[in-house]
Amino acid sequence: MKYEIISSGFGGQGALTIGKFIAKAAMKEGKHVSWLPSYGPEMRGGTANVSAVISDKMIASPIVSFPDILIALNQPSIDKFGVDLKEGGLMIINTDMCPKGTDRTDVDVVAVPMNQIAKEIGNTKVLNMIAIGIIIGKKNLIKYETIEADLTAFLEKKNPELLKANLLAIQKGMELAK
């Protein structure tokens, strides 16, 4: 098993955090991982993407040229990386920020209004967790329990309300993946 992932969006949308939490959870589950972030000098509001590789074997390179999974939190992400997504791959699209979407018919597309769903949950900062939930629901790449434990350790004392919203967002993403 080997999955190559690119998560991309504007700085501040949580694209890098998606890759970080997936890689961290996979590592805790005994898988080999790499996490390679890339962002423009603007930081918040600029472009940001991360390449993550999750495998049950050693990883030769952290560079992802042709991903199995693309998380596109904005239209420029689809425009830049959508063409390189492997045939049969998974493209997760935030329809609130991707007005043109994609014309790819040879990939599995899950297109959902992540900004709107995050607002309904009560915190716009959790839109990235919806994408993680979709990955769990579609690919079972990591276990929900692993990321739940990770988020709980990270947020339980610091920000319990944000913990609840993040877990709800992951669960919503898992539902949307079905």
C-alpha positions in Angstrom: 0.0 0.0 0.0 1.3 3.4 -0.9 -0.6 6.7 -1.3 0.8 9.9 -2.6 -1.2 13.0 -1.5 -1.1 16.7 -2.4 -3.2 19.0 -0.2 -3.3 22.6 -1.5 -5.1 25.9 -0.9 -4.6 29.5 0.2 -2.4 30.1 3.3 -4.7 29.9 6.4 -7.1 27.3 5.0 -5.2 24.4 6.7 -3.8 22.6 3.6 -0.5 21.9 5.4 -2.3 20.8 8.5 -4.2 18.2 6.5 -0.9 16.6 5.4 0.6 16.9 8.9 -2.2 15.2 10.7 -2.5 12.4 8.2 1.2 11.8 8.2 1.3 11.9 12.0 -1.6 9.5 12.4 -0.1 7.1 9.8 3.2 7.2 11.6 1.5 6.3 14.9 -0.2 3.3 13.0 3.3 2.0 12.1 3.3 3.2 8.5 6.2 5.0 6.7 5.5 8.6 6.0 7.0 11.8 4.5 5.6 15.3 4.8 7.0 18.1 2.5 5.4 21.5 2.8 5.6 24.3 0.3 4.3 27.8 0.7 4.8 31.3 -0.8 6.3 34.1 1.1 2.9 35.7 1.7 1.9 33.0 4.2 -1.7 33.7 5.1 -3.6 34.3 1.9 -0.7 33.1 -0.3 -0.5 29.7 -1.9 0.4 26.7 0.2 0.6 23.0 -0.6 2.0 19.9 1.0 3.1 16.5 -0.4 2.6 13.5 1.9 3.5 9.9 1.2 2.0 7.1 3.3 3.3 3.6 2.7 3.8 0.2 4.3 7.3 0.1 2.7 10.2 2.5 2.9 9.7 5.7 1.0 12.4 6.5 -1.6 11.4 10.2 -2.2 9.1 12.7 -0.5 8.5 14.4 -3.9 4.9 13.8 -5.3 4.6 14.4 -9.0 1.5 12.3 -9.7 -0.7 12.1 -6.6 -3.2 9.4 -5.8 -5.2 11.9 -3.8 -5.6 15.7 -4.4 -7.3 17.9 -1.8 -8.1 21.2 -3.5 -9.3 23.9 -1.1 -9.3 26.5 -3.9 -9.5 26.7 -7.7 -5.8 27.4 -8.3 -5.1 24.1 -6.6 -7.2 22.2 -9.2 -5.7 24.3 -12.0 -2.1 23.5 -10.9 -2.3 19.9 -9.6 -5.5 18.4 -11.1 -4.0 17.5 -14.4 -1.3 15.3 -12.6 -3.7 13.3 -10.5 -3.4 9.7 -11.4 -6.2 8.1 -13.4 -8.6 6.5 -10.8 -7.3 8.8 -8.1 -9.4 10.8 -5.6 -10.0 14.5 -6.0 -11.6 16.3 -3.0 -12.9 19.7 -4.0 -14.0 22.6 -1.8 -16.8 23.8 -4.0 -17.1 27.1 -2.1 -13.6 28.1 -3.4 -13.5 26.1 -6.6 -16.1 27.7 -8.9 -15.0 25.9 -12.1 -14.3 22.5 -10.4 -12.7 20.0 -12.7 -13.5 18.4 -16.0 -11.7 15.1 -15.2 -14.0 12.1 -15.6 -11.3 9.5 -15.0 -11.0 10.2 -11.3 -13.3 9.9 -8.2 -14.5 13.4 -7.3 -15.9 14.3 -4.0 -17.1 18.0 -4.3 -18.5 19.5 -1.1 -19.0 23.1 0.2 -16.4 22.9 3.0 -16.6 26.5 4.0 -20.4 26.3 4.4 -20.2 23.0 6.3 -17.6 24.4 8.6 -19.8 27.4 9.3 -22.7 25.1 10.1 -20.5 23.2 12.5 -19.7 26.6 14.1 -16.1 27.2 13.2 -14.6 28.0 9.8 -11.2 26.8 10.9 -12.3 23.2 10.7 -12.9 23.0 6.9 -9.6 21.1 6.5 -10.8 18.4 8.9 -13.8 17.7 6.6 -11.2 16.7 3.9 -9.5 14.4 6.4 -12.8 12.8 7.1 -13.4 12.2 3.4 -10.1 10.5 3.1 -10.8 8.2 6.0 -14.3 7.5 4.6 -13.1 6.8 1.0 -9.7 5.3 1.5 -9.5 4.1 5.2 -5.9 5.4 5.0 -5.8 6.1 8.7 -8.2 5.2 11.5 -10.6 7.8 12.9 -9.6 6.6 16.4 -5.9 7.6 15.8 -6.6 11.1 14.6 -9.2 11.5 17.4 -6.6 10.6 20.0 -4.1 12.9 18.3 -6.5 15.9 18.2 -7.6 15.2 21.8 -4.1 15.3 23.1 -3.4 18.5 21.2 -6.6 20.4 21.9 -8.4 18.9 25.0 -7.0 21.3 27.6 -6.0 24.2 25.2 -9.2 24.6 23.3 -11.9 22.0 24.0 -14.6 23.8 21.9 -12.2 23.6 18.9 -11.6 19.9 19.6 -15.4 19.2 19.5 -15.7 21.2 16.2 -12.7 19.4 14.6 -14.1 15.9 15.5 -17.5 16.9 14.2 -15.9 18.0 10.9 -14.0 14.7 10.5 -17.2 12.8 11.2 -19.1 14.9 8.7 -16.4 14.3 6.1 -16.7 10.5 6.7 -20.4 10.7 6.1 -20.0 12.7 2.9 -17.6 10.1 1.6 -20.2 7.3 1.7 
